Amino acid sequence: LVAAATSGAPMFFLGTDSAPHALSAKESSCGCAGIFTAPNAIGWYADIFEKAGKLENLETFASFNGPLFYGLAPNNARIVLEKAGPEAIKPILTQDGQTIIPFEPPSRVAWRVSSFA
């Protein structure tokens, strides 16, 4: 799967399932499904691509292959990733006092978004 994703082939592209349900809704007898990946997904992908020796294919996988597949124009916005020391993922407190816990991969991710343009 990693070899396919990091190959640069146009039929493989990023897709995330981001489900930011409150902890109280996730950890209940009828919990909400899904994994909240939005805060750290791109850093996790960068880590995987780097370990595979294919970091140069990340932008194509994350930004161009999906729109190409669906016949859409790519987004003009850009992000800058930086590699820093691994950090623990922090819970998010919503305006109504609910706690949302983002997905944390098995090993801590060293890549993060440093700016948006």
C-alpha positions in Angstrom: 0.0 0.0 0.0 2.8 2.4 0.9 4.6 1.6 -2.4 1.5 2.4 -4.4 0.8 5.6 -2.5 4.3 6.8 -2.8 4.8 5.8 -6.4 3.7 9.0 -8.0 1.1 7.2 -10.2 -1.9 9.4 -10.9 -4.5 6.8 -9.8 -3.4 7.1 -6.2 -4.2 10.2 -4.2 -4.9 11.4 -0.6 -8.2 11.0 1.0 -8.9 11.4 4.7 -11.9 10.7 6.9 -12.0 13.4 9.4 -14.6 12.9 12.1 -14.2 15.4 14.9 -16.7 14.0 17.3 -16.5 14.9 21.0 -14.8 12.4 23.3 -18.2 11.9 25.1 -19.8 10.8 21.7 -16.8 8.6 20.8 -16.5 6.8 24.1 -20.1 5.8 24.7 -22.3 2.7 24.4 -23.3 3.9 20.9 -20.0 5.6 19.9 -19.6 7.7 16.7 -17.5 6.1 14.0 -14.6 7.7 12.2 -11.1 9.0 13.0 -10.3 12.7 13.4 -7.1 13.1 11.3 -7.3 16.7 10.1 -4.7 18.2 12.5 -1.9 15.8 11.7 -2.7 13.8 8.5 -0.4 15.7 6.2 2.5 15.4 8.7 1.8 11.7 9.0 1.8 11.3 5.2 5.1 13.3 5.0 6.6 10.9 7.5 5.5 7.8 5.5 6.7 9.3 2.2 10.1 10.3 3.7 10.6 6.8 5.2 9.8 5.3 1.8 12.4 7.6 0.2 9.7 9.2 -1.9 9.2 12.6 -0.3 9.3 14.2 -3.7 6.0 12.5 -4.6 4.0 13.8 -1.6 2.8 17.0 -3.3 1.5 15.1 -6.3 -0.2 12.5 -4.1 -1.7 15.1 -1.8 -2.5 18.0 -4.2 -2.7 17.0 -7.8 -3.8 13.4 -8.4 -7.2 13.8 -6.7 -8.3 16.8 -8.7 -6.9 15.2 -11.9 -9.0 12.1 -11.2 -12.2 14.1 -10.7 -11.5 16.5 -13.6 -11.1 19.5 -11.2 -8.6 22.3 -11.0 -6.0 21.9 -8.2 -6.4 24.2 -5.2 -4.2 27.4 -5.5 -3.5 27.5 -1.8 -0.2 26.2 -0.6 1.2 24.9 2.7 4.8 24.7 3.9 5.8 21.6 5.9 8.7 21.7 8.3 10.4 18.9 10.0 10.9 19.4 13.7 11.2 17.2 16.8 8.3 14.8 17.3 5.4 16.2 19.4 2.5 14.5 21.1 -0.9 15.3 19.6 -2.8 17.6 21.9 -6.6 17.3 22.5 -8.7 20.1 21.2 -11.3 21.9 23.4 -14.3 23.1 21.5 -16.2 26.4 22.3 -18.9 24.4 24.1 -16.3 22.7 26.4 -16.2 19.3 24.6 -12.9 17.5 24.1 -11.9 16.2 20.7 -8.9 13.9 20.5 -7.2 13.7 17.1 -5.8 10.5 15.8 -2.2 9.9 16.9 -0.2 7.4 14.8 1.8 4.7 16.5 5.0 6.7 16.3 5.1 10.5 16.8 5.1 12.6 13.7 8.0 15.0 13.1 6.5 16.9 10.2 4.0 19.7 10.6 2.5 22.6 8.7 4.5 25.7 9.4 2.5 28.1 7.2 -0.3 28.5 4.7 -0.2 30.7 1.6 
